[in-house]
Amino acid sequence: MAVNLDKEAYYRRIKRLYSNWKKGEDEFGKVDAIVVSVGVDEEIVYAKSTAIQTWLFGYELTDTIMVFCDTKILFLASKKKVDFLRQVAITKGNENANGVPPMTLLTREKNESNKANFDKMIEAIKGSREGKSVGVFSKDKFPGDYMKSWNDAMAAEGLERVDISAVVAYTMAVKEDVELNLMKKAAAITGEVYSKFFKDRVMEIVDGDEKVRHSKLAESVEKAIEEKKYLGGADPSTVEMCYPPIIQSGGNYSLKFSVVSDKNHMHFGAITCAMGIRYKSYCSNLVRTLMVDPSQEMQDNYNFLLQVEEELLTELKHGVKISDAYNAVLEYVKKEKPELVGKLTKNLGFAMGIEFREGSLVLNAKNQYKLKKGMVLSISLGFSDLLNKDGKKGEQKYALFLGDTIQINEDEAATVLTPVKKKIKNVAIFLKKEDEEDEEEDENDAEELLGKGARGAALLADRTRNEMTAEEKRRAHQKELANNLNEEAKRRLTEQKGEQHTQKARKSNVSYKNVSQMPREKEIREMKIYIDKKYETVVMPVFGIATPFHIATIKNISMSVEGDYTYLRINFFVPGSSLGRQEGNIFPNPDATFVKEITYRASNLKAPGELSVPSTNLQNAFRIIKEVQKRYKTREAEEKEKEGIVKQDSLVINLNRSNPKLKDLYIRPNIAQKRMQGSLEAHTNGFRFTSVRGDKVDILYNNIKHAIFQPCDGEMIIVLHFHLKNAIMFGKRRHTDVQFYTEVGEITTDLGKHQHMHDRDDLYAEQMEREMRHKLKSAFKNFIEKVETLTKEELEFEVPFRDLGFQGAPYRSNCLLQPTSSSLVNVTEWPPFVVTLDEVELVHFERVQFHLKNFDVVIVYKDYSKKVTMINAVPVNSLDPIKEWLNSCDIKYTEGVQSLNWTKIMKTIVDDPEGFFEQGGWSFLDPESEGSGAEEDSESEMEDETFNPSADEEEEEEEDSDEDYSSETEDSDYSASVGSEEESGKDWDELEEEARKADRESQYEDEDSSNRKRKGRSAPPPPTKKKRRS
């Protein structure tokens, strides 16, 4: 026989059936034999007779009669089915068959006269126990002469018929591991179809304001399960719907599973959807309610329904009576919201398995059955006949319906098997109001008109697009940042004083609404990868066409160097892939062809005449995409997060031995005076470090601001560093930075032991160190990957970009400061240095002069009450790379020759923020402002007034320049300032050339006298200022 039967499963389950029968509980005690007869009826989907066949044999056997007697089992079936059952009838040599009654196989005769076989079966029934009563499934009535003749034969003998549906269902309700895995798979497929098809389709309908009937939408869901992309890799032939999907909206709601989707059009209010997938004969169920622009009352009621479900899950445990669990939930609703008791569904779910709904195990107030570990239930609870006062006339009635497939546990709350998010932020669809869209369009129109106001401005814009050098691009971008800086800071400060801030509507993940928004950069024309930060879009050449991809579509990127080429691989989110944190993303057209990945290759060899190697573009693209992606994810998380900082809970220990774990680590700061080794283990909601002495340090995932992995490349230690949101206490001190590290080489070297440079011992030691570095790096990376998977990528580890690093002294010693995608760090030295880029207002470079080898970096935070951070002794050759990096991070920077008194500056701003911004705000730091030189000097000379220049200084400024830093500098265009030599943005060579021309034209004396006048004001000499602008 080609079809195999799982013998072990049959033996286990038949033993369980006989064991419960022999116990004689409930109806089992009233029957002398059990008869299961199955005919042919294609209309019957669920029947106890076919369910017990599937449970025992894995298949439905039509036109088969099974008789279970006290000491033997009889089967009457066709020849093919008898051959199939012979696999379990022969029990010789099988230990698992011990205790199983012997099986007698009778072959059904084709001429339909089976009297001889019927007589044998009736005789066996009479010989079983007292032979007076038989257990049957009274609801199962199959048509046909064969079934009729068998029922007549039993009736003629006067056998008492007892319905054993409930006790057999209770026997089958506890699922084995194999069955649980199938039901988990069925639940996962249901979640995939709901998330990737139904929810996306509803979003399309709402977004496009389409008129779609409930019945048509339900049909499209049924068709979707024929496509493999929605089935999580399952074979479509093994998947079917448990029942036609039930979609309801517009006031007509019936919170049952026996109804069908009507032909009314879908209404954009509360949309309930119930669907269940059956995988390899095992069922699952899912119910969700999507809400379009819900009122606050609707949201409150939905949140309460979530709480009721959580209460039900905690009540459903092993050994609990079903009626007790139901009554506990009812009491909870009465206590919290008594007005909703009458609107709650009459039952809260039912047991589920091969049959979708087990009628004898319904969660209601009358059911006396006890729950058992391993049972799988479909819970479904809802509120009907609710009124939405804000709704339109005739559409005020709504219902909320919620359901999941769950598994009963021993002592813990029930486990939810349907992995579909159901918080209000995941089911509510908030539409953008029309007037808001009109306002945005008006703003865009106004910008277009202003952009075409003058021919000079148009020419400048054209030059910006096409011919800008890197320095000019940087300056243009910095100018944009400067314009936004003061406004943003002023708005933030006023908000802190109590002004309410209206939240903007969430932006859609569409790169460009029309072609005119596409950038016209040089990189795009040269078919290079270009990252448009304004629209968070990566423009990539695909078959010679510049194609924009929004950052939200990119799953991950990786870069590798192989031989003379650098490869950049970009993976995209596609239907069927695990979305992780991005599971809120939708695919507007899931039937389209998707790009799964793109790989670019560039040479590492510099061609003659080229300024840089071709692979530079890929390296820059890799870095900037990482930064934009990190910023996008952070912003998305912040927009979704409505609550404040999560209060720290106690660590939830996961007793699973397979937890991610790293051994032999040291902790900094030390727990005790001496450093101690220990192990770091990841649990359900945080890390626990346990030292060899038994000390414990817990770090919760939701308290980690930055998780940084510093590899051992070029370092003597390998580090996992955690920068925390809120300080934790250990070692009798508060700490916001905790790190775990291990040494990968000898920190100190004994010079006395070295003899010869080619000593074999030394070569062996170096080889061993290389191997150890590789082994440690692999172990740490493996740990990080497991933790990110465990936390569903809510915790992401950042790796510093060593190539962008620069030397500096944030504390007493010099160290290598390295940027990550969201911070600037040094974690190898202690104390560590971590600056979050999102918290930085601007960066100012001090002591930038031609004759000095070093300069200082000042980091000003958005929180003006926070002390500024100083990084001293940064080499001057790092200035341009730092500027480029800050510019790519959209951080405003300025530079000056003086060291400023930042304590007084920040105090002045905090004391009078309005006055500070009225005088021009941060523009006083801008080197292009003529007043900046005077301001910087006055800062070091005056102690009482930090920003206000004296009247004499103002008069002298008026002689030299028509512009004042606090009035027109912000508004003056770059093109308007090229008339003055002192204010121009030209580089040093251009200024030198102008000076030579001036000499030849005998105008040197006038300019010399002008310079002497400035020196009288103790301003820096012009050459120094010119050099500073280069």
KOLMAR-859271 format. One record per residue (C-alpha): x, y, z. Coordinates in steps of 0.2 Angstrom, whole numbers, padded with zeros to 4 digits, always signed. Example, Ala and Ser with C-alpha at 12.3 -4.5 7.8 and 13.67 -1.06 7.14 Angstrom:
2
+0062-0022+0039+0068-0005+0036
END
This chain:
1030
+0000+0000+0000+0007+0017-0005-0001+0026+0009+0008+0024+0026-0001+0024+0043+0007+0031+0059+0007+0015+0069+0014+0022+0085+0001+0036+0085-0013+0023+0083-0007+0012+0097-0005+0027+0109-0022+0034+0105-0032+0018+0105-0024+0014+0122-0030+0031+0128-0048+0028+0122-0049+0011+0130-0041+0017+0146-0054+0031+0148-0068+0018+0143-0062+0007+0157-0062+0020+0170-0081+0021+0166-0083+0040+0169-0099+0048+0163-0107+0040+0147-0092+0028+0146-0099+0018+0161-0116+0015+0152-0109+0007+0136-0104-0011+0132-0097-0008+0115-0093+0007+0104-0099+0008+0086-0092+0021+0073-0100+0020+0056-0095+0032+0042-0104+0033+0025-0102+0045+0011-0109+0063+0012-0099+0077+0004-0109+0091+0013-0103+0085+0030-0087+0094+0035-0086+0091+0053-0092+0075+0061-0086+0065+0077-0086+0049+0067-0074+0056+0054-0064+0065+0067-0060+0049+0077-0055+0041+0061-0043+0055+0057-0036+0055+0075-0033+0036+0075-0027+0033+0057-0023+0050+0049-0036+0048+0036-0055+0048+0034-0062+0031+0029-0079+0032+0020-0091+0017+0020-0082+0009+0035-0090+0002+0051-0079+0001+0067-0084-0009+0082-0074-0007+0098-0078-0022+0109-0071-0025+0127-0057-0037+0120-0057-0035+0102-0059-0022+0087-0069-0026+0071-0068-0017+0055-0079-0019+0040-0072-0010+0024-0068-0011+0006-0053-0022+0001-0042-0006-0002-0046+0000+0016-0043-0017+0023-0026-0018+0015-0022-0001+0023-0028-0006+0040-0018-0022+0040-0003-0011+0044-0009-0010+0062-0019-0026+0063-0002-0036+0062+0006-0032+0080+0019-0045+0080+0036-0039+0086+0029-0021+0091+0031-0018+0109+0020-0002+0108+0005-0014+0103+0005-0022+0120-0012-0020+0128-0020-0016+0112-0035-0027+0108-0033-0038+0093-0041-0032+0076-0052-0042+0065-0054-0035+0047-0069-0040+0037-0070-0036+0019-0086-0028+0012-0095-0037-0002-0099-0027-0017-0116-0034-0020-0122-0024-0004-0128-0040+0005-0117-0039+0020-0128-0049+0031-0115-0062+0036-0103-0048+0041-0116-0039+0050-0121-0054+0060-0102-0057+0065-0102-0039+0071-0118-0040+0081-0112-0056+0089-0096-0047+0094-0106-0033+0102-0117-0045+0112-0101-0054+0118-0094-0038+0124-0097-0035+0143-0116-0036+0145-0120-0034+0127-0135-0023+0129-0130-0005+0125-0119+0003+0112-0110+0020+0111-0114+0030+0096-0112+0047+0089-0131+0052+0088-0129+0068+0078-0119+0059+0064-0132+0052+0051-0125+0047+0034-0136+0043+0020-0136+0028+0008-0142+0010+0008-0126+0003+0016-0128+0014+0032-0147+0011+0032-0145-0008+0032-0132-0008+0046-0143+0004+0057-0158-0008+0054-0148-0023+0059-0143-0015+0075-0161-0009+0078-0168-0027+0075-0157-0033+0090-0165-0021+0102-0148-0013+0107-0149+0003+0117-0140+0017+0109-0130+0029+0120-0123+0046+0114-0104+0046+0119-0100+0062+0108-0095+0072+0124-0084+0059+0132-0075+0055+0116-0072+0073+0113-0065+0075+0130-0053+0061+0127-0047+0068+0110-0046+0086+0117-0029+0084+0125-0017+0086+0111+0000+0077+0109+0016+0086+0104+0013+0081+0085-0004+0088+0086+0001+0104+0095+0014+0107+0081+0001+0105+0068-0011+0117+0077+0003+0130+0079+0007+0129+0061-0011+0131+0057-0012+0147+0068+0004+0154+0061-0004+0152+0043-0020+0161+0049-0009+0175+0055+0000+0176+0039-0016+0177+0028-0024+0190+0040-0008+0201+0041-0002+0200+0023-0018+0199+0014-0034+0203+0023-0027+0218+0033-0017+0225+0018-0033+0223+0007-0043+0233+0020-0030+0246+0020-0031+0248+0001-0050+0249+0002-0050+0262+0015-0036+0272+0007-0044+0271-0011-0061+0274-0004-0067+0258-0013-0084+0250-0013-0082+0232-0009-0095+0219-0003-0092+0209+0012-0095+0193+0003-0083+0198-0011-0069+0202+0001-0072+0185+0010-0071+0176-0007-0054+0185-0010-0047+0178+0007-0053+0160+0002-0043+0162-0015-0028+0169-0006-0024+0153+0003-0021+0145-0014-0005+0156-0016+0010+0149-0007+0017+0167-0003+0003+0169+0011+0005+0151+0018+0023+0153+0026+0030+0139+0016+0016+0127+0018+0009+0116+0004-0007+0124-0003-0015+0106-0004-0013+0104+0014-0022+0120+0018-0041+0124+0018-0053+0136+0027-0061+0130+0043-0077+0140+0037-0080+0154+0025-0072+0170+0032-0085+0181+0041-0083+0200+0038-0095+0212+0046-0097+0231+0047-0109+0245+0046-0120+0241+0061-0125+0223+0056-0116+0212+0068-0118+0194+0074-0104+0188+0084-0106+0170+0080-0096+0158+0068-0112+0151+0060-0116+0167+0050-0110+0171+0033-0103+0187+0026-0118+0197+0019-0118+0207+0002-0118+0224+0010-0103+0236+0006-0090+0237+0019-0092+0252+0030-0077+0262+0036-0080+0261+0055-0078+0245+0065-0074+0230+0054-0075+0213+0062-0066+0198+0053-0066+0180+0059-0056+0167+0049-0049+0150+0053-0036+0140+0043-0036+0121+0044-0019+0113+0041-0017+0094+0039-0035+0092+0047-0031+0102+0062-0040+0119+0064-0036+0136+0071-0046+0152+0073-0043+0171+0073-0054+0186+0076-0049+0204+0075-0058+0221+0074-0051+0234+0063-0057+0252+0067-0056+0267+0055-0054+0284+0064-0061+0277+0080-0068+0289+0093-0059+0289+0111-0074+0280+0118-0072+0266+0105-0053+0265+0109-0057+0264+0128-0070+0250+0125-0057+0240+0114-0043+0242+0127-0055+0235+0140-0059+0221+0129-0040+0217+0128-0040+0217+0147-0055+0205+0148-0045+0193+0136-0030+0194+0147-0040+0190+0162-0048+0175+0153-0030+0169+0148-0025+0170+0166-0040+0160+0172-0038+0146+0159-0026+0134+0167-0025+0115+0170-0038+0108+0182-0049+0124+0182-0068+0121+0179-0074+0129+0163-0089+0137+0172-0077+0144+0185-0066+0153+0172-0081+0160+0163-0089+0167+0180-0072+0174+0185-0072+0184+0168-0090+0189+0170-0086+0196+0188-0071+0206+0181-0082+0214+0168-0096+0218+0182-0083+0226+0193-0074+0236+0180-0088+0241+0168-0105+0234+0173-0114+0243+0159-0105+0231+0147-0110+0215+0155-0126+0213+0145-0117+0216+0129-0104+0203+0132-0105+0187+0121-0114+0173+0129-0100+0161+0128-0081+0164+0127-0075+0151+0115-0074+0132+0113-0062+0117+0112-0054+0115+0095-0044+0101+0086-0049+0090+0071-0066+0097+0073-0068+0116+0072-0080+0118+0087-0083+0105+0100-0100+0108+0107-0098+0099+0123-0083+0110+0128-0090+0127+0126-0084+0141+0138-0100+0146+0147-0108+0146+0164-0115+0128+0164-0100+0118+0158-0093+0107+0172-0078+0099+0163-0061+0103+0169-0047+0110+0158-0032+0099+0155-0014+0103+0150-0012+0102+0131-0030+0107+0126-0032+0119+0112-0046+0132+0113-0053+0145+0102-0057+0160+0113-0069+0173+0106-0076+0187+0116-0084+0203+0111-0096+0217+0115-0111+0220+0103-0124+0233+0101-0112+0247+0106-0116+0265+0101-0104+0278+0093-0110+0295+0097-0098+0303+0085-0104+0292+0070-0116+0296+0056-0134+0294+0057-0139+0275+0055-0121+0270+0057-0119+0273+0076-0121+0255+0080-0105+0245+0081-0097+0229+0089-0080+0224+0095-0075+0206+0092-0058+0198+0097-0052+0180+0097-0037+0169+0097-0031+0151+0096-0024+0146+0113-0015+0132+0122-0019+0127+0140-0003+0126+0152+0000+0118+0169+0002+0133+0180+0004+0148+0169-0008+0158+0159-0014+0150+0143-0002+0153+0128-0008+0162+0113-0004+0153+0096-0010+0166+0084+0004+0178+0083-0006+0193+0076-0004+0210+0085-0020+0217+0093-0016+0233+0102-0025+0248+0097-0010+0255+0087-0011+0239+0077-0029+0238+0073-0034+0257+0072-0033+0266+0055-0032+0285+0057-0035+0294+0041-0027+0311+0037-0040+0325+0036-0044+0333+0020-0040+0351+0026-0023+0345+0032-0019+0338+0015-0025+0354+0007-0014+0364+0018+0001+0354+0013-0003+0356-0005-0004+0375-0003+0013+0375+0006+0021+0365-0008+0013+0377-0021+0020+0392-0011+0037+0385-0011+0037+0382-0030+0031+0400-0033+0045+0407-0021+0058+0396-0030+0054+0404-0047+0054+0422-0040+0070+0428-0048+0081+0423-0062+0097+0424-0051+0089+0412-0038+0084+0400-0052+0102+0400-0059+0109+0397-0041+0096+0383-0039+0102+0375-0056+0120+0377-0050+0116+0369-0034+0109+0354-0043+0122+0351-0056+0139+0359-0052+0141+0360-0033+0158+0354-0026+0157+0344-0010+0162+0359+0001+0148+0370-0007+0135+0356-0005+0140+0355+0013+0138+0373+0016+0121+0373+0007+0115+0359+0018+0122+0368+0034+0113+0384+0029+0097+0374+0028+0100+0366+0045+0104+0383+0052+0087+0390+0046+0078+0376+0055+0089+0376+0070+0083+0392+0079+0065+0388+0075+0065+0371+0081+0074+0376+0097+0062+0390+0100+0047+0379+0098+0055+0366+0109+0058+0378+0123+0040+0386+0122+0033+0368+0123+0043+0365+0139+0034+0380+0146+0017+0372+0144+0012+0375+0126+0003+0360+0118+0011+0353+0103-0001+0346+0090+0006+0329+0083+0008+0328+0064-0001+0314+0054+0011+0300+0051+0019+0301+0034+0016+0287+0022+0031+0276+0016+0030+0283-0002+0046+0290-0008+0040+0304-0020+0022+0308-0024+0027+0315-0041+0042+0315-0053+0046+0334-0049+0052+0328-0031+0065+0317-0038+0082+0324-0034+0093+0329-0049+0110+0325-0041+0126+0322-0051+0127+0304-0043+0110+0300-0051+0116+0305-0068+0132+0295-0066+0121+0279-0061+0128+0279-0043+0118+0275-0027+0112+0291-0020+0103+0293-0003+0090+0306-0002+0089+0310+0017+0075+0323+0015+0063+0309+0008+0072+0295+0017+0074+0286+0000+0088+0277-0008+0090+0280-0027+0098+0265-0035+0102+0262-0053+0091+0247-0059+0094+0242-0078+0101+0259-0081+0086+0268-0073+0087+0278-0057+0074+0269-0046+0069+0276-0029+0066+0264-0014+0060+0270+0003+0071+0266+0017+0056+0256+0025+0057+0244+0011+0075+0239+0015+0076+0224+0027+0095+0224+0029+0112+0228+0020+0129+0220+0020+0146+0225+0013+0160+0213+0009+0177+0215+0000+0182+0201-0011+0199+0203-0020+0199+0219-0030+0180+0222-0028+0168+0228-0015+0151+0221-0015+0135+0229-0007+0120+0218-0005+0103+0226-0001+0089+0214+0005+0071+0220+0004+0055+0216+0013+0044+0205+0002+0028+0196+0006+0032+0180+0014+0047+0186+0023+0048+0188+0042+0045+0207+0045+0050+0207+0063+0048+0225+0069+0042+0231+0053+0027+0220+0053+0017+0236+0052+0023+0238+0034+0010+0234+0021+0011+0229+0003-0002+0239-0007-0001+0227-0021+0004+0210-0015+0002+0202-0032+0015+0213-0040+0033+0207-0043+0044+0211-0029+0063+0214-0029+0070+0203-0015+0088+0208-0016+0100+0219-0026+0119+0217-0026+0131+0230-0033+0150+0228-0037+0163+0241-0038+0182+0241-0040+0194+0244-0026+0208+0250-0039+0210+0268-0043+0210+0272-0061+0223+0285-0067+0216+0303-0065+0202+0297-0053+0202+0306-0036+0195+0291-0027+0192+0273-0030+0175+0268-0037+0171+0258-0022+0170+0274-0011+0152+0276-0017+0147+0259-0010+0156+0262+0006+0147+0279+0009+0130+0272+0003+0132+0258+0016+0136+0270+0030+0123+0282+0026+0109+0269+0023+0113+0262+0040+0111+0279+0048+0095+0283+0039+0088+0266+0043+0092+0268+0061+0084+0285+0062+0069+0279+0053+0066+0264+0064+0069+0275+0080+0057+0288+0074+0044+0275+0069+0045+0267+0086+0043+0284+0095+0028+0288+0085+0020+0272+0090+0025+0274+0108+0011+0283+0117+0016+0280+0134+0032+0287+0143+0047+0278+0148+0042+0260+0154+0044+0258+0173+0057+0245+0176+0050+0228+0181+0059+0214+0189+0068+0202+0178+0058+0188+0171+0069+0172+0172+0068+0160+0157+0072+0143+0164+0076+0137+0146+0094+0130+0145+0096+0136+0127+0096+0155+0133+0110+0165+0124+0124+0165+0136+0142+0172+0136+0155+0165+0149+0171+0172+0156+0167+0190+0155+0173+0205+0166+0161+0219+0171+0164+0237+0171+0162+0246+0183+0168+0233+0195+0155+0226+0207+0169+0224+0220+0186+0232+0222+0194+0217+0212+0188+0213+0195+0178+0197+0194+0173+0185+0180+0156+0180+0177+0143+0175+0164+0130+0186+0154+0114+0177+0150+0099+0184+0140+0081+0181+0148+0064+0185+0143+0065+0204+0146+0083+0207+0150+0101+0202+0154+0108+0195+0170+0126+0195+0174+0131+0183+0187+0149+0184+0194+0159+0169+0201+0155+0176+0218+0137+0175+0215+0134+0194+0213+0120+0198+0201+0117+0213+0189+0101+0214+0179+0099+0225+0164+0081+0226+0156+0079+0227+0137+0067+0242+0139+0080+0252+0149+0094+0251+0136+0097+0266+0126+0112+0260+0116+0118+0243+0114+0136+0244+0107+0147+0229+0101+0165+0234+0100+0175+0220+0090+0193+0216+0094+0200+0223+0078+0214+0234+0082+0209+0233+0101+0215+0223+0116+0198+0219+0122+0181+0214+0115+0166+0224+0122+0147+0223+0124+0142+0240+0131+0125+0246+0137+0121+0264+0138+0105+0265+0149+0090+0277+0149+0089+0276+0168+0103+0273+0180+0104+0256+0189+0112+0253+0206+0125+0241+0210+0141+0241+0220+0133+0255+0230+0133+0267+0215+0122+0273+0201+0128+0268+0184+0121+0273+0167+0135+0264+0157+0138+0246+0160+0150+0235+0149+0155+0217+0148+0172+0213+0141+0186+0200+0139+0204+0202+0135+0210+0195+0118+0229+0199+0120+0242+0203+0133+0239+0220+0139+0256+0221+0146+0272+0213+0138+0287+0206+0147+0301+0214+0137+0314+0202+0146+0308+0186+0138+0310+0192+0120+0325+0185+0111+0324+0183+0093+0310+0191+0081+0308+0174+0073+0307+0164+0089+0295+0149+0086+0286+0152+0103+0282+0170+0098+0276+0165+0081+0265+0151+0089+0259+0164+0102+0254+0176+0088+0245+0162+0078+0236+0157+0094+0231+0175+0097+0224+0177+0080+0214+0161+0082+0207+0167+0099+0202+0184+0092+0192+0175+0078+0184+0163+0090+0179+0177+0102+0172+0188+0088+0162+0173+0082+0155+0169+0099+0150+0187+0103+0142+0189+0085+0132+0173+0088+0126+0179+0105+0121+0196+0098+0111+0187+0084+0102+0176+0096+0098+0191+0107+0091+0201+0093+0080+0186+0087+0074+0183+0105+0069+0202+0107+0062+0202+0089+0075+0215+0085+0068+0227+0097+0085+0228+0104+0098+0231+0091+0117+0231+0093+0127+0245+0085+0145+0242+0079+0156+0258+0078+0163+0263+0061+0181+0263+0064+0185+0271+0047+0176+0287+0053+0185+0287+0070+0196+0301+0076+0207+0304+0090+0202+0316+0104+0202+0318+0123+0184+0319+0130+0192+0316+0148+0210+0316+0153+0217+0304+0141+0217+0303+0122+0207+0289+0114+0199+0284+0097+0181+0291+0096+0170+0281+0083+0153+0285+0076+0139+0272+0076+0123+0274+0067+0115+0284+0081+0129+0289+0093+0148+0294+0095+0157+0282+0107+0173+0276+0114+0170+0261+0125+0187+0253+0126+0194+0266+0138+0186+0269+0155+0176+0280+0159+0167+0277+0142+0161+0291+0131+0143+0290+0123+0134+0304+0115+0117+0301+0107+0116+0310+0090+0097+0313+0092+0100+0323+0107+0113+0335+0099+0108+0353+0095+0124+0358+0086+0143+0355+0086+0155+0370+0088+0174+0368+0083+0185+0380+0094+0203+0385+0091+0202+0382+0072+0218+0392+0067+0230+0389+0053+0246+0388+0064+0238+0375+0077+0239+0357+0075+0224+0353+0086+0206+0360+0089+0192+0357+0101+0175+0350+0098+0160+0357+0109+0144+0347+0108+0128+0357+0113+0113+0347+0118+0095+0350+0114+0092+0350+0133+0100+0367+0137+0100+0363+0155+0113+0349+0151+0131+0353+0152+0140+0354+0135+0152+0340+0131+0170+0345+0127+0182+0335+0116+0200+0342+0117+0215+0340+0106+0207+0333+0090+0220+0333+0076+0217+0347+0063+0217+0334+0049+0201+0326+0056+0192+0342+0053+0185+0339+0036+0180+0321+0039+0171+0326+0055+0162+0340+0045+0157+0327+0032+0151+0315+0045+0141+0328+0055+0133+0335+0038+0128+0317+0033+0119+0315+0050+0110+0332+0048+0119+0340+0063+0123+0359+0062+0141+0363+0065+0150+0380+0067+0168+0385+0070+0178+0399+0077+0196+0404+0083+0191+0408+0101+0187+0397+0116+0170+0402+0123+0164+0403+0140+0150+0390+0138+0144+0390+0156+0139+0408+0154+0132+0406+0137+0120+0392+0142+0115+0401+0158+0110+0416+0147+0100+0405+0135+0091+0396+0149+0087+0412+0159+0080+0422+0144+0077+0410+0129+0066+0423+0120+0079+0436+0121+0092+0425+0114+0082+0420+0099+0076+0438+0096+0095+0443+0094+0098+0429+0081+0100+0414+0092+0114+0402+0087+0119+0413+0071+0132+0422+0082+0143+0406+0080+0142+0407+0061+0159+0411+0054+0150+0420+0039+0143+0433+0051+0153+0449+0052+0148+0451+0070+0155+0434+0075+0173+0440+0077+0168+0454+0089+0156+0442+0098+0169+0429+0101+0181+0443+0107+0168+0451+0118+0165+0433+0126+0182+0432+0133+0183+0450+0138+0166+0453+0146+0159+0444+0160+0142+0452+0163+0134+0452+0146+0138+0437+0135+0130+0441+0119+0126+0460+0119+0140+0470+0110+0144+0487+0117+0138+0503+0108+0156+0507+0102+0158+0490+0095+0141+0492+0086+0147+0508+0078+0164+0500+0072+0154+0486+0064+0143+0498+0055+0158+0506+0047+0164+0489+0041+0148+0480+0037+0130+0484+0034+0125+0467+0042+0123+0463+0060+0123+0445+0066+0107+0447+0075+0096+0454+0061+0100+0451+0043+0113+0437+0043+0100+0423+0045+0090+0430+0031+0104+0435+0019+0107+0423+0004+0123+0415+0001+0124+0423-0016+0121+0440-0009+0137+0439+0002+0149+0436-0011+0152+0455-0014+0163+0457+0002+0180+0449+0003+0178+0447+0022+0161+0438+0020+0164+0427+0005+0164+0408+0006+0178+0407-0007+0193+0396-0003+0210+0402+0001+0217+0401-0016+0204+0412-0024+0207+0425-0010+0225+0425-0013+0222+0428-0032+0211+0442-0028+0224+0450-0017+0237+0449-0031+0225+0458-0042+0222+0471-0029+0241+0474-0028+0242+0476-0046+0228+0489-0046+0237+0499-0032+0223+0497-0020+0232+0488-0007+0234+0503+0004+0216+0505+0007+0213+0487+0011+0228+0487+0023+0221+0502+0033+0204+0493+0034+0213+0478+0041+0222+0489+0054+0206+0496+0060+0199+0478+0063+0215+0474+0072+0212+0488+0084+0196+0479+0089+0206+0464+0093+0198+0453+0080+0208+0439+0072+0219+0445+0057+0210+0442+0040+0222+0428+0033+0218+0418+0049+0199+0420+0046+0201+0416+0027+0210+0400+0031+0197+0396+0044+0184+0397+0030+0192+0385+0018
END
